């Protein structure tokens, strides 16, 4: 009897707790949402100090140590050179030590992966596989970065004629060069516009126009951009009309873009020749000469 009474009391208590939780769930959800909204963007604190993130506590020091090791092993590699490539690639939020450290980490990871894959093979083959994968891992960040630089340079060169047209129209309409650049940043976007925004920001904080444009040319690493910057600097020094210079530069860059497109179009048949020979011709030979070989095989059997 007492056991039944205890079970009944426990059941009633559980039911009361369940219904109380169910009834107070909306209120608790609202309180949690208000608390999250009030503390949004704040870091957790421990004994009055900010708690570093896992990346700051573990990943960044490990990558920095790997970068120092890579710089010792390869003295030709420098932080300044990698930083210039990052600026040319538009990866301004990426640290040079991250790229350098990634070379070491991926290289070591490739070596370990090669030993793991070649465990069942001969020692010489295992060592060759490990060295090959290590070299691929060490070169992969540099190849990726160079690819980003080339794509950005191509994008800057392709956008420059249209940007120069808008600058020329704005200057001829009465705007100054800075105002024309501001109008350009409002109506266009892309890698070229990002470079103009950085140059305009430098001019606004007191940097000379020629220095800001030279830095923009160094960041973009584009021949067309370098020619445009030289023309603008010479126009400022000699007092030549900016509108005329911009119009001439726009025509030259548009002609270069057209010639580059024609060059790529002329290279297309040659590039298509290799996949045609590798993938299409064998199938054609098999379809055309296959029946003949079958007939010859039956003829020689007889």
N, C-alpha and C positions, 0 to 999 in steps of 0.2 A: 504494500500500500504506500509506504514511504517512497519507494522507488518511482512509482507512478506519479506521486505528488512532485517529486524533484524534476522528473521529465516534463510535467505540465508547466511548472514554474519556468524551467529553462526554455521551453517552447514559447511561452508568453513573452519572456524577456527578449528572445530572438525576434519574435514578430514585432514587438514594440521598437526594437533597434532598427529593424529593416524599414518599417514605415517612417520612422523618424529620419533615416538617411534619405529615403525617397522624397519626403516632403521638403527637406532642406537642400536638396541637390541644386535647384535653380539659383537659390541665394548664394551657395558656395561657388557656383560657376561664375556668377556675376562678380563676386568678390575677387576671385582669382584673375579674371580678365582686367578688373580695375587695377589690381596690384601689378600685373604684367605691363599694362599701359603706362603706369606711373614710373616703373623702373626700366622702361625700354631704353636700350643703348648703354646702360650702366654696367660696369664690370663688377663681378663679385669681389667682395673684400674679405680679407681674413686678418683679424687683429688690426684693423685700420689701414691695411695696405692692399693695393690692388693685386688680385690673383692673376699671374701671367697665364696666357693661353698655352696649350700644349705645344703649339708651334714655336712659341717664344722660349719655352722651357727646354724642349728636347730637339726639335727639328733644326731650328736656326743655328744653335751651337754646333750640331753635328755637321751641317752643311758648311759652316765656316771652317771647321777643322779640315774637312775634306778639300776645301778650296785652298787652304794654306799648303796642304800636302801636294796638291797638283801644281801649284806655283813653284814649289821646291823641285819637283821632278822635271817640270818643263819651264825653264827660265824664260823662254821666248814668249810665253803667254803672259800678258799683263792685264791688270784690272782696267787701266785706261783704254786699251784697245777694245776690250769686251764692252766697256761702257759706251764707247762711240758706236759700236755696232748695235747695241740696244737702243740708243737714241735714233739711229738710222732706221731701225726696224719698228719704231714707234712703241717699244716695250719699256716705257719710262717707269713703270711701277715695279719692274723686275730688277733685282740687285745683280750686279756683276758677279758677286760671290756665289749667287744661286746657280748661274750658268757654269761657272768654273767648278763649283762643288758637284754639280750634276755630272760633269765629265768624269770626275773621279769615282762617284758612286755607281754610275752606270757602267763604267769600265770594270770596276771590281765585281759588280753584279754579273756582267757578261762572262768574266773569267770563272766565277763560281758556277754559273749555269753551264758553261762549257765542260767543266769537270764533272758536273752531275749528269749531263747528257752522254758524255763519253766514258762513263764508268765501265761499261761492258766492252769497250774497244781496247786496242793496243795503246800503250802509254804515249807513243809518238802522235797518234791520231788524236788522242784526248788533249794533248798539249796544243796541237794545232787548232783544234776546235775552240779550246778555251781562249787562246790568243786571238783568234779571229772574232769571236763574240765580244771579247774585251775591247778590241780595237773598234768594233762597230758601236759598242756602247759609249766609248770615250769620244768618238767622232760625231755621234748622233746630235748632241746639243748644238755643236758648231754648224752642222749641216742645216739643222732646223732654223738657226738664227740667220745664216746666210740666205736661206730661202725667203725668210720674212723680209730681209733687207731688199732683195731683188724684186719681190712683189710690191713692196712699198715704193721703190724707185719707179717701177713701171706705172703704178697708180698715179704718182706725182706727175710724171711726164705726160700721162694721158689727160689729166685734169688741167694742166697748166694753160693750154690755149684758151679754153672757155673762161678760166679765171682771168686771164689777161684781157680778154674781150670785155668782161664786166668792169675790170679796173680802168680800161681805156675809156669806156663810155662814162663811167663815174667821174673821172678826172676831166674829161672834156665838158661834162655838165657843170663843172665849177667846184667840185669837191677837191680837197687836198688829198695827198697820198694816204695819210692816216685814215681820213674819212672814207676813202674808197676801199681801203682794206676792211674797215668796219662794215661797210655795206656788203662786201664780198662774204664775210663770215656770217652775215645774217641770211644770205640767200643761197649759199652752197654749203655742202658738207663733204667730208672725206679726208684722207691723209694730208692733202695739200692745204686744206683749210685749217687743219690742226696746226700745221707749221706757221701759217699766217697768224693764227690766234696767239701762238707763243711769241712771235716777233712783235705783234701789236702790244702784247702785255709788257714785253721788255721796253718798248718805246714809252709806254705810259708811266713806267716807274722811273723814267729818267735816263734810260740807255739811249745812246745815239742811234739814229736810223741806220747808218752804215754798219755799225757793229751788230745791231739786231738782225739785219739782213744777211751779214756774213755768217752769223751763227746759224741762221735758218738754212743757208746753203750748205754749211758743214753737216748739219743734222740730216738733211735730205739726201746728200751724196748723189745728186742728179746733175748731169751735164747741162740740161736745159735750165734747171733752177740756177746753177752757177752763172750761166750766160745772162739770165734775167737780172740777177743781183748785180753783176758787173755793170750792166747797162744802166740800171737805176742809180748806182753810185756815181758813175761817170756823168749822168745827167744832172745830178745834184751838184757835182763839183764844177761842171762847165756851164750850168744854167740853161740846159737844153729843155725844151718842152717835154713834160712827162707823157702827155697824151700821144705825141708822135712816137716816142720811144716805145710805149706800151703797144701801140698799134703795129709797129714794125716787129716787135718781139712776138706778138700774137700770130702774125703771119708766118714768121720763121718757125715757130714751134708747131703750128698746124701743118706746115709743109713737112717737117721732120716726122710728125706723127703719121702723115699719109705715106711717106716713103718707108717708114718702119712697117706699116700694115702691108704694103706691097711686097716688102722683103719677106715677111712671114708667109704671105700667100704663095710666093715663089718657092719657099722652102717646103711647103706642105706636100707636094707630090713626092719629093725625095724622102721625107719622113714616112710617108705612107707606103713606100716601096718595101721597107723591111718587114712590117707585119703582113703585107701581101705575100711576100716570098715565103715567110715562115708558116703562116696559117692558111692561106688560100690556095697557093700553088700545089702543095702536097695533096690536098683534097681533090683538086682538079685532075692531077695526074692519076690519082687512084681511080676516079670515076672514068676517065678517058682510057687509060692503059690497063685497068684492071681486067676487063673482059678479054683483051688481047692476050694477057699473060695466062689467063685461064684456058683459052683456046690452045695456046702453045703447050701448056702442061699436058692437056689431054692428047695433043698430037704426038708428043714425045713418048707418052705411055704406050701408044699403039706402035 
